[in-house]
Amino acid sequence: MSRKLIECVPNFSEGRDMNIIKQITDAAESVDGVRLLDVDPGAATNRTVVTFVGEPEQVMEAAFRAVKKASELIDMRGHHGEHPRMGATDVCPLIPISGVTMDECVEYARSLAKRIGEELQIPVFCYESAAFSPERKNLAVCRQGEYEGLRKRFTEDGVKPDFGPSDFNDFVAGTGATAVGARDFLVAINYNLNTTSTRRANSIAFDVREKGRKKREGDPITGPVVKDEDGNIVWIPGTLKGCKAIGWYIEEYGIAQVSMNVTNINETPVHVAFDEVNEKAYARGIRVTGSEIVGLIPKRVLIDAGKHYLAKQNRSAGIPEGDIINIAVKSMGLDDLKPFNPREKVIEYILEDMDKSAKLIDLTCKGFAEETSRESPAPGGGSISAYMGALAAALGAMVANLSSHKQGWDGRCPEFSAWAEKGQNLMYELLNLVDEDTAAFNKIMDSFSLPKKTDEEKKARTAAIQAATLYATEVPLRTMKAAFKTFELVDAMAVEGNPNSVSDAGVGALAARSAVLGAFLNVKINAAGLKDRELAEKLIQEATIIADKAVEIEREIIAKVNEKIG
């Protein structure tokens, strides 16, 4: 199951005083669960771009605290810099990373904007996907006239922000206005060319970028520019939506590049842009030798690319995500100029590496068995059940992958790839439950250690114990449901998969049954500690139905396996 993550990239109108910048980033980092990924100050622009990430509620709180601190420390009346700006916090975009839709991000952005406007009394314009009107989707429209133009806009032009005051009072004179938005992740990627010609690199860039190139009469390079009847320049659009690009020469590498910003990775995925640049370069007698990603990216950029190139090879995409990412790296030549380490470029991996807590699933098979054997009560049967379920899903995925590569079955690769992907998703879901089950048990133990001297403490302790017990009952029930889903996979592989691997499908069915029944035992023993007996019986009844079905389905699958083995 994908963790809900959003990124926030506020730009603050201070790029020279590191003490002020540090106080602002400290305010953001004061929220538990928020990870500061990057701080990029610029002296000439007098502006700092900050990047942090976390779960939505945490990120919104961190953004609010940072905006508040910036309003206290930065006085726009004395601000000067090369970059356009209109406030102490100039822009504050929210970006969905994983487990969050753009529509959800829009609601988060508008909620944050409302809070900034009402509680901090800062004028706020909502832009990009969070805009309330089409014209305000464009940041330049919201920031028209910059800080110096705010007074005139509010008083003479009657412009009203979406939230906060619309009068240029003394407080607003200090803070300026802020633009809060929701946008997709922007990927900066450079395509390496086997040429030193900036002009040719620019020609490729103009071929693909959304803006395209100026239309000319006669010669497409030197001919006179065509204008419409109103005197406006006529443009020939490029082939890629949501992409900005230019050609340049990189002395360090001795090559020309097409430098591109992909501003909407849903509309134009990075691998689609890569293929298009390849095609346009080839048409001009040039080859793309590789590419270079600048900054950080969400994991899905590489996963989507890897699956795309696997599909082009008629190969299964139901393989571990590390293997998929490796295909993406090699297919787009991301290691052409220097080594490419996904652990240093992928946001989700950076967050994982920041998390220093030990995980059971990171242990070796031997280490996991040894840890289970120790006198500590966790990991116990719940974690083992989840792991057996993960192995069931893994076996199903294995048979699907073997089937997709079976000689003479090439036409069935998409069918088996879909099954393998389902197996991988179930496997990762159940692997997460391995650690979650142990964490649930630890929550119970922590609640029992709470103080119980006063009546209030006793009441709080009892409530905590009950909440932890309910959680410890729900987690193995989730394990039961996830493990039960693997029956469909192993059943299909027993019937349709490579006959030489039918026994593996059978073992998968046995593992799935054991996972379901093992987790069922944990549901029952934890539900016994719930004081709400009506809820407890409801959970046990739901679990009983799943367990009974699991026994029946496992018996049917094993019968099919034995029949095929003969």
C-alpha positions in Angstrom: 0.0 0.0 0.0 1.4 3.4 -1.1 2.2 5.8 1.7 0.6 9.2 1.3 3.3 11.7 0.5 3.3 15.3 -0.8 6.1 17.7 -1.5 6.2 21.4 -0.7 8.6 23.8 -2.5 8.1 27.2 -0.9 10.2 30.1 -2.3 11.2 32.7 0.3 12.3 36.3 -0.5 15.6 36.0 1.3 18.8 34.4 -0.2 21.6 36.1 1.6 21.0 36.0 5.4 21.5 32.3 6.4 20.4 33.0 9.9 16.9 34.0 8.6 16.8 31.1 6.2 17.7 28.7 9.0 15.0 30.0 11.3 12.4 29.5 8.5 13.6 25.9 7.7 13.7 25.1 11.5 10.1 26.1 11.7 9.2 23.7 8.9 11.3 20.9 10.5 9.7 21.4 13.9 6.7 19.3 12.6 7.2 15.6 13.3 7.4 13.5 10.2 8.5 16.3 7.9 11.8 15.7 6.1 13.8 18.7 4.8 15.3 17.6 1.4 16.9 20.7 0.1 17.7 24.3 0.8 18.9 26.3 -2.2 19.7 30.0 -1.5 20.6 32.5 -4.3 22.4 35.7 -3.5 21.7 37.4 -6.8 18.0 36.5 -6.8 17.8 37.1 -3.0 15.6 34.1 -2.9 15.7 30.6 -1.3 14.0 27.5 -2.6 13.2 25.0 0.1 12.0 21.5 -0.4 10.4 19.3 2.2 8.2 16.2 2.1 5.9 14.2 4.3 2.3 13.2 4.8 -0.3 15.8 3.8 -1.4 17.1 7.2 2.2 17.3 8.4 3.3 19.1 5.3 0.5 21.7 5.5 1.4 22.4 9.1 5.1 22.7 8.3 4.3 25.1 5.4 2.1 27.2 7.6 4.8 27.5 10.3 7.4 28.4 7.6 5.1 31.1 6.1 4.4 32.5 9.5 8.1 32.7 10.4 9.0 34.3 7.1 6.3 36.9 7.7 8.0 37.7 11.0 11.5 37.9 9.7 11.3 39.3 6.1 10.2 42.9 5.4 9.4 43.2 1.8 9.7 47.0 1.9 13.5 46.6 1.7 13.7 43.6 -0.5 15.5 43.6 -3.9 16.5 40.7 -6.1 16.6 39.6 -9.7 13.8 37.1 -9.5 10.1 38.2 -9.7 8.4 38.2 -6.3 5.4 39.6 -4.5 5.8 38.4 -0.9 8.0 37.2 1.9 6.8 33.8 1.0 6.4 34.3 -2.7 5.1 30.9 -3.8 4.1 27.8 -1.9 3.2 24.9 -4.2 2.1 21.4 -3.0 3.0 18.5 -5.2 1.6 14.9 -5.1 4.3 12.3 -4.8 2.6 9.0 -3.9 -0.8 7.8 -2.7 -2.3 11.3 -3.3 -4.3 12.5 -6.3 -4.0 16.0 -7.8 -7.6 16.7 -6.8 -6.7 15.9 -3.2 -3.7 18.1 -3.5 -5.9 21.0 -4.7 -8.0 20.7 -1.6 -4.9 20.6 0.6 -3.6 23.8 -1.1 -6.9 25.7 -0.8 -7.1 24.7 2.9 -3.6 25.9 3.5 -4.3 29.1 1.6 -7.4 29.8 3.6 -5.6 29.3 6.9 -2.7 31.6 5.9 -5.2 34.2 4.8 -7.4 34.0 7.9 -4.9 33.4 10.7 -1.8 35.3 9.4 -3.8 38.0 7.5 -1.6 37.6 4.4 -3.2 38.0 1.0 -3.2 34.7 -0.8 -3.7 33.9 -4.5 -4.4 30.3 -5.5 -2.6 29.3 -8.7 -2.0 26.3 -11.0 -4.4 23.4 -10.3 -5.7 25.1 -7.1 -6.8 28.3 -9.0 -10.5 29.3 -8.6 -10.5 30.9 -12.0 -8.7 29.9 -15.3 -6.7 33.1 -15.6 -5.1 32.6 -12.1 -3.7 29.2 -13.1 -0.9 31.3 -14.5 1.5 32.4 -11.7 2.5 35.4 -13.7 -1.1 36.7 -13.6 -1.3 36.3 -9.8 2.1 38.1 -9.5 1.5 40.8 -12.0 3.3 44.0 -11.1 5.2 42.1 -8.4 5.4 43.4 -4.8 5.6 47.0 -6.0 2.3 46.7 -7.8 0.2 45.3 -5.0 -1.0 48.6 -3.6 -2.3 49.7 -7.0 -3.9 46.3 -7.7 -5.7 46.3 -4.4 -6.8 49.9 -4.3 -7.2 51.2 -7.9 -7.7 48.0 -9.8 -9.9 46.4 -7.2 -8.1 43.1 -7.4 -9.1 40.7 -4.6 -7.0 37.8 -3.4 -8.7 34.4 -2.9 -8.0 34.6 0.8 -6.9 37.2 3.3 -7.1 41.0 3.3 -7.4 42.9 0.0 -6.2 46.2 1.4 -2.5 47.2 1.4 -2.2 48.0 5.2 1.0 48.3 7.1 1.2 44.6 7.9 0.7 43.6 4.3 3.3 46.2 3.3 5.8 44.1 5.2 4.6 40.6 4.2 3.5 41.2 0.7 1.2 38.5 -0.9 1.7 34.8 -1.3 0.7 32.4 -4.1 -0.3 28.9 -2.9 -0.9 26.2 -5.5 -1.0 22.6 -6.4 1.0 21.4 -9.4 2.5 18.2 -10.7 6.1 17.3 -10.1 8.5 19.1 -12.4 11.3 16.9 -13.8 14.4 18.5 -15.1 16.2 16.2 -17.6 19.0 16.8 -20.1 19.4 14.7 -23.2 23.0 14.0 -24.2 23.7 14.3 -27.9 26.6 13.0 -30.0 27.2 16.5 -31.4 28.8 19.7 -30.2 26.3 21.9 -32.1 24.1 24.1 -30.0 22.1 25.1 -33.1 21.2 21.5 -33.8 20.4 20.8 -30.2 18.1 23.9 -30.3 16.4 22.6 -33.4 15.6 19.4 -31.6 14.4 21.3 -28.6 12.1 23.4 -30.8 10.8 20.2 -32.5 9.5 18.8 -29.2 8.8 21.7 -26.7 5.1 22.6 -26.4 5.8 26.2 -27.4 7.5 25.0 -30.6 9.2 27.5 -33.0 8.3 30.7 -34.9 6.8 30.1 -38.3 8.9 31.5 -41.1 8.5 32.0 -44.8 10.8 30.0 -47.0 13.9 29.0 -45.0 12.8 27.7 -41.6 15.8 29.2 -39.9 16.6 32.5 -41.7 13.2 33.3 -43.4 11.1 36.2 -42.3 8.8 35.5 -39.3 5.1 35.0 -40.2 2.6 37.2 -38.3 -1.2 37.0 -38.2 -3.6 39.8 -39.2 -3.3 41.3 -35.7 0.5 41.4 -35.9 1.1 38.6 -33.6 3.9 36.1 -34.3 2.6 32.7 -35.5 4.1 29.7 -33.7 4.4 26.1 -34.9 3.7 24.0 -31.8 6.1 21.2 -30.7 5.1 17.6 -30.2 5.2 17.4 -26.4 2.6 18.9 -24.1 3.8 20.5 -20.8 7.4 20.5 -21.9 9.9 23.4 -22.1 13.2 22.8 -23.8 16.3 24.6 -25.1 19.6 23.4 -26.6 23.0 24.2 -25.1 26.7 23.1 -25.1 28.2 21.7 -21.9 31.9 22.3 -21.9 32.5 19.9 -18.9 31.3 17.0 -21.0 32.2 18.3 -24.5 28.7 17.7 -25.9 25.5 19.5 -26.7 22.3 18.7 -24.7 18.6 19.3 -25.0 17.7 20.7 -21.6 14.1 20.0 -20.8 11.6 20.8 -18.0 8.7 18.3 -18.0 6.1 20.3 -16.1 3.3 17.7 -16.3 4.5 14.1 -15.9 0.9 12.8 -16.2 0.4 14.4 -19.5 3.9 13.7 -20.8 5.8 11.0 -18.9 9.5 11.3 -18.9 10.0 8.1 -21.0 7.6 9.5 -23.6 9.7 12.7 -23.8 12.9 10.6 -24.0 11.6 8.6 -27.0 10.4 11.7 -28.8 13.7 13.5 -28.4 15.4 10.3 -29.7 13.1 10.3 -32.8 13.6 14.0 -33.6 17.4 13.7 -33.1 17.6 10.7 -35.4 15.7 12.6 -38.1 18.4 15.2 -38.0 21.3 12.6 -38.1 22.0 12.9 -34.4 21.9 10.2 -31.7 20.8 10.6 -28.0 23.6 8.8 -26.1 21.9 9.1 -22.7 20.2 11.5 -20.3 20.8 13.3 -17.0 18.2 13.9 -14.4 18.7 17.1 -12.4 17.5 17.1 -8.8 15.1 14.6 -7.2 12.2 12.6 -8.7 9.3 10.5 -7.5 9.8 6.8 -7.8 6.9 6.5 -10.2 9.0 8.3 -12.9 11.4 5.4 -13.1 8.8 2.7 -12.5 6.6 3.9 -15.3 9.6 4.2 -17.6 10.9 0.7 -16.7 7.5 -0.8 -17.4 7.3 1.0 -20.7 10.5 -0.4 -22.0 9.7 -3.9 -20.7 6.5 -3.8 -22.6 8.4 -2.7 -25.8 10.6 -5.8 -25.3 7.4 -8.0 -24.7 8.7 -8.8 -21.2 6.8 -9.1 -18.0 6.7 -6.0 -15.7 5.8 -8.1 -12.7 9.3 -8.1 -11.3 10.8 -6.5 -8.2 10.9 -2.7 -8.4 14.7 -2.5 -8.2 14.8 -4.6 -11.5 12.3 -2.3 -13.1 14.2 0.8 -12.1 17.4 -0.8 -13.5 15.7 -1.3 -16.9 14.7 2.4 -16.8 18.2 3.6 -16.0 19.7 1.5 -18.8 17.0 2.3 -21.3 17.3 6.1 -20.9 21.1 6.1 -20.4 20.8 7.8 -17.0 24.3 6.6 -16.2 25.8 7.8 -19.4 27.8 10.8 -18.0 28.2 9.6 -14.4 26.9 6.8 -12.1 23.2 7.0 -11.3 22.2 5.9 -7.8 18.4 5.7 -7.3 19.0 5.9 -3.5 20.3 9.4 -4.0 17.8 10.6 -6.6 14.4 9.0 -5.7 12.4 10.9 -3.0 10.9 7.8 -1.5 14.3 6.1 -1.2 15.8 9.1 0.4 13.0 9.1 3.0 13.5 5.4 3.6 17.2 5.9 4.2 16.4 8.8 6.6 14.3 6.5 8.6 16.8 4.8 11.0 14.3 2.4 12.6 15.2 -1.2 12.0 12.8 -3.2 9.8 12.2 -7.0 10.0 11.9 -7.2 6.2 15.4 -5.8 5.8 16.9 -8.8 7.7 18.3 -11.8 5.9 16.2 -15.0 5.9 18.5 -16.4 8.5 18.4 -13.2 10.5 14.6 -13.1 10.5 14.4 -16.7 11.7 16.9 -16.0 14.4 15.1 -12.9 15.5 11.8 -14.8 15.7 13.4 -17.5 17.8 14.6 -15.2 20.6 12.7 -14.8 23.9 11.1 -11.5 22.9 7.4 -12.0 22.0 7.7 -10.0 18.7 8.0 -10.8 15.9 5.5 -13.5 16.4 2.7 -15.4 14.6 1.2 -12.3 13.1 4.4 -11.2 11.4 5.2 -14.8 10.3 1.6 -15.1 8.8 2.2 -11.9 6.8 5.5 -13.2 5.6 3.9 -16.5 4.5 1.4 -14.5 2.6 4.2 -12.5 0.9 5.8 -15.8 -0.1 2.5 -17.0 -1.6 2.3 -13.9 -3.7 5.9 -14.2 -4.7 5.5 -17.8 -5.8 2.4 -16.8 -7.9 4.4 -13.9 -9.5 7.3 -16.3 -10.2 5.1 -18.8 -12.1 3.5 -15.9 -14.0 7.0 -14.6 -15.0 8.1 -18.1 -16.0 5.0 -18.5 -18.1 5.5 -15.1 -19.8 8.9 -16.3 -21.0 7.9 -19.8 -22.0 8.9 -20.6 -25.6 6.0 -20.4 -27.9 3.9 -18.4 -25.4 5.1 -15.0 -26.5 1.6 -13.8 -27.5 0.5 -14.4 -23.9 3.2 -12.2 -22.3 0.8 -9.3 -21.5 -1.6 -11.7 -19.8 1.0 -13.2 -17.6 2.7 -9.9 -17.0 -0.6 -8.5 -15.6 -0.8 -11.5 -13.2 2.9 -11.0 -12.2 2.3 -7.3 -11.4 -0.6 -8.3 -9.2 1.6 -10.7 -7.4 4.3 -8.1 -6.9 1.7 -5.6 -5.5 0.4 -8.2 -3.0 3.8 -9.2 -2.0 4.8 -5.7 -1.1 1.5 -5.1 0.7 2.1 -8.2 2.8 5.8 -7.4 3.4 4.7 -4.1 4.9 2.3 -5.9 7.2 5.2 -8.0 8.5 6.6 -4.9 10.3 3.1 -3.4 11.0 2.0 -6.5 12.9 5.1 -6.2 15.2 4.5 -2.5 15.6 0.9 -3.1 16.6 2.0 -5.5 19.3 4.6 -2.9 20.5 1.8 -0.3 20.8 0.0 -2.6 23.2 3.0 -3.0 25.3 3.7 0.8 25.3 0.1 1.5 26.4 0.4 -0.9 29.3 3.5 1.0 30.5 1.6 4.3 30.8 1.2 5.9 34.3 -1.9 4.9 36.4 -1.6 6.9 39.6 -4.5 9.2 39.2 -8.0 8.6 37.9 -7.3 10.6 34.8 -4.1 8.7 34.1 -6.0 5.4 34.6 -8.7 6.5 32.2 -6.2 7.6 29.6 -4.2 4.4 30.0 -7.4 2.2 29.5 -8.3 4.2 26.4 -4.8 3.8 25.0 -4.9 0.0 25.7 -8.2 -0.4 24.0 -7.1 1.7 21.0 -3.9 -0.3 20.6 -5.8 -3.6 21.1 -8.2 -2.7 18.3 -5.3 -1.8 16.0 -3.6 -5.1 16.8 -6.8 -6.9 15.9 -7.3 -4.9 12.6 -3.8 -5.5 11.3 -4.0 -9.3 11.2 -7.4 -9.0 9.6 -5.8 -6.9 6.9 -3.2 -9.7 6.5 -6.0 -12.2 6.1 -7.6 -10.1 3.4 -4.4 -9.5 1.5 -3.3 -13.1 1.8 -6.7 -14.3 0.6 -6.3 -12.3 -2.6 -3.3 -14.4 -3.5 -5.6 -17.4 -4.1 -6.9 -15.9 -7.3 -3.3 -15.6 -8.5 -2.0 -19.0 -7.6 -5.2 -20.7 -8.8 -4.8 -19.0 -12.2 -1.2 -20.1 -12.4 -2.1 -23.7 -11.4 -4.6 -23.8 -14.3 -3.1 -21.5 -17.0 0.6 -21.2 -16.0 3.7 -23.1 -17.1 2.8 -26.7 -16.3 6.4 -27.3 -15.3 5.9 -24.9 -12.4 2.5 -26.1 -11.2 3.9 -27.5 -8.0 5.1 -23.9 -7.2 1.6 -22.7 -7.6 0.5 -25.4 -5.2 3.0 -24.4 -2.6 1.7 -20.8 -3.0 -1.8 -22.0 -2.2 -0.5 -23.8 0.9 1.4 -20.7 2.1 -1.7 -18.5 1.5 -3.9 -20.9 3.5 -1.3 -20.9 6.4 -1.1 -17.0 6.2 -4.9 -16.6 6.4 -5.3 -19.1 9.3 -2.3 -17.9 11.2 -3.5 -14.3 11.0 -7.0 -15.5 12.1 -5.5 -16.8 15.3 -4.1 -13.4 16.0 -7.4 -11.7 15.2 -9.1 -13.9 17.8 -6.6 -13.6 20.6 -6.4 -9.8 20.2 -10.2 -9.4 19.9 -10.5 -11.1 23.2 -9.0 -8.1 24.9 -11.6 -5.7 23.4 -14.2 -4.4 25.9 -16.5 -3.5 23.0 -17.8 -7.0 22.6 -20.1 -6.1 19.7 -17.2 -4.8 17.7 -15.1 -7.8 18.7 -17.7 -10.3 17.5 -18.1 -8.4 14.3 -14.4 -8.6 13.5 -14.2 -12.3 14.4 -17.3 -13.0 12.3 -15.7 -11.3 9.3 -12.4 -13.2 9.9 -14.2 -16.5 10.2 -15.8 -16.2 6.8 -12.4 -15.5 5.2 -10.8 -18.4 7.0 -13.5 -20.9 6.0 -13.3 -19.8 2.4 -9.5 -20.1 2.5 -9.6 -23.7 3.6 -12.1 -24.5 0.8 -10.2 -22.7 -1.9 -6.8 -24.2 -0.9 -8.3 -27.7 -1.1 -9.6 -27.0 -4.6 -6.3 -25.6 -5.9 -4.3 -28.5 -4.5 -6.7 -30.9 -6.2 -6.1 -29.1 -9.5 -2.3 -29.2 -8.9 -2.3 -32.9 -8.2 -4.4 -33.6 -11.2 -2.0 -31.7 -13.5 1.0 -33.5 -11.9 -0.7 -36.8 -12.4 
